[in-house]
Amino acid sequence: MRVLQVYRTYFPDSQGGIEEVIRQICVNTRQHGVENRVLALSPNMSRRAVRRAEARVYRAHRDLEIASCGMSLEAFAVYRRLADWADVVHYHYPWPFGDVLHLTARRRMPSVVTYHSDIVRQRLLRQVYRPLMNRFLKSVDRIVGTSPNYFATSDVLTRFEDKVRIVPIGLNEDTYPRVSDETAADARRKYGEHFFLFVGVLRYYKCLHILLDALPDTPYRVVIAGSGPTERDLRSQAAQLGVADRVQFAGCVPDEEKVALLQLARGVVFPSYLRSEAFGVGLLEGAMYGRPLVSTEVGSGTSHVNVDGETGLVVAPGSPSALRQALDQLHHRPDIARLMGRNARRRYEKLFTGALMGLRYAEIYRELSGEVRESGAPPETSAQEVSRR
């Protein structure tokens, strides 16, 4: 079984949540006889193909980018060649140029799209894009939503209910490095411990300005691991609020250092209140390492990962005071923090392992390519079943 993963960017050029999801799909479907390749655009064309542990990555030169939508003339030829190799093409939405690649293909391949989030910010462009989006989603064979919460609150997904399947994102713990004693000691020297941690790309929809607004006159520290277009504004805001001494911008950290941060943190905080944040891989990483979680309620997958009062605290969106109360509670009650962290780990083991996600995607690929279902593989959840629950 050969599957082509298609997205606008991928490792090593970028390190975001969707890239990690693609990596996990590649890793966790391999044991079910799936060979993956990845097509992505890149501004760095020193190497056209990159062999990584999870898949071979083919890169087309990114000629233009408008509103985070990369475009490439070269990609048409690269896509056709790779689609001829594949049994199934797996798109990752949103990426309007990916829609164009699919709709202009010379032949139709069995296709699935993982719907990572609604388009939220670009309202005018969204109206222009809507006809293309509708044509694309009508033409693919399956649409995968990443949580029942997001499906229930997405106008787009509910319109395509008959072809939607729910497959929560999963992480394989074995794909994360073990932390050496040297790295653990170095991280403790640089960052201390019992801080609150955010991990992710610093974009507008992460809403980290709300987290900073919650910090004046608090006793705890925050570590922000990642980089992105809002970093300069966030550093300026921290200085203006007088909290720069308690907010540490770690930048992009190596994977081993990221794991060390997760192990040292009191909890993981995810202040996003926009639907662009459809799941929150950083939250899931926190759960995998047994950390209590703090997130906001926006009807997205973040509240599928984080159950209020059980695995952490879910607060009102866009409220610095509500976010501060949650952080205060976990800081002053380490016993509650430890209990919620254990619960978060148990929920990860039950619902969000990479093995379970791999089984479900392998099932979809086989269904689309006409192969017989693998014995013992649990079926993915249809949107109709979700709506009846």
Secondary structure, DSSP 8 states (H G I E B T S, - for coil): -EEEEE-S--TTT---HHHHHHHHHHHHHGGGT-EEEEEEEES--S-SEEE-SS-EEEEEE--EEETTEEE-SHHHHHHHHHHHH-SEEEEEES-HHHHHHHHT-SS---EEEEE-----S-HHHHHHHHHHHHHHHHHSSEEEES-HHHHHH-HHHHHTGGGEEE----B-GGGS----HHHHHHHHHHH-SS-EEEES---GGG-HHHHHHT-TT-S--EEEEB--TTHHHHHHHHHHHT-GGGEEEEES--HHHHHHHHHH-SEEEE---STT--S-HHHHHHHHTT--EEEE-SSSTHHHHS-BTTTEEEE-TT-HHHHHHHHHHHHH-HHHHHHHHHHHHHHHHHH-BHHHHHHHHHHHHHHHHT----TT----EEHHHHHH-
